[in-house]
Amino acid sequence: MTSYADTRDVVGRPAAWWGMLILIASESTLFGCFIGSYYYLRFRSATWPPHGIPEPKLVVPLILLAVLLTTVVPMRLAAKAAATGRLAATRLFLALALVVQSGYFAYEVHDFSDQLHGFDITRDAYSSIYYTLLGADHAHVLLGVLFNVWLLGKLTRGFTRYRIHATRAIALYWYAVSVLTIVVYGVLLSARA
Amino acid sequence: MTLRRLEILQWTGLLLGGLAFAAAHVVGYGITEAECNSAGLRWGISNDTWEVIALGVTAGLVVVSGLAAATVVVRTRETSYESPPPPGRVRFLAIAALAANLIFLIIIVLDALGSIVNVACRQG
């Protein structure tokens, strides 16, 4: 085990972790504004969704959500493997998570495009906030996928303290994206109530 | 200055500005809602006066927050932000707080000016 992988003598989390936490906080604020807008519009509408727009689907989004949530496990295992200097295990868990995350994102892009054919984003306030909220969530999943691709590329050249900290920070990002997706899906599916 | 005091200043610098903006934004929204709805019409609420007061108080808090962060940055100039925690983390977050407080100050001014210049109660 290389010396830079052993962080047990260090007091506190690395700066990269804190930096990622700040990013998560700012993005959460953005989504807070979106969700506030969603309910502001909803409480001023007699019918929600408006007539002519179908209620959000239930089964497929929940299955996809479950698929995305399963990637929390390999990301957590990758962060732990990185903290203990196990390079091969870190790469394996990251690659496993990346495959599932990429598949999730690809399907969501297809589904998003499909829905746009059913009702356009400019149709009314509901469609505007619906696609904005859903699109923003998918954009954050894409960002996470790009993080993983970058990290796997870096790890082909082995560990450094920077890359180990980056693994922990990116795992934190994925925990936050998972929670965010739960919240976003909950908000959008609340239209069925 | 002890590390403990530097940590307190660092967290103050990082969080005070953001919290002040959030509070002012929510209060400003509430003032507008109160002024523009039927019950509030009899209360004589002046949106502009309240916004100016909120701007002064919030901007002052953001300046205090920025000064706290600046103090930490100056006091930790011998340390790199890439150093192990806690000194490295303290410097890193203080630098982030400097940038954040500048942004929050701009947001607060624009928020208040937008509310003051715009007509508060009209159909959207």
Interface residues (C-beta under 8 A of the other chain):
Chain A: V10 V11 G12 R13 P14 A15 W18 G19 I22
Chain B: Y81 E82 P84 P85 P86 G88 R89 F92 L93 A96 A100
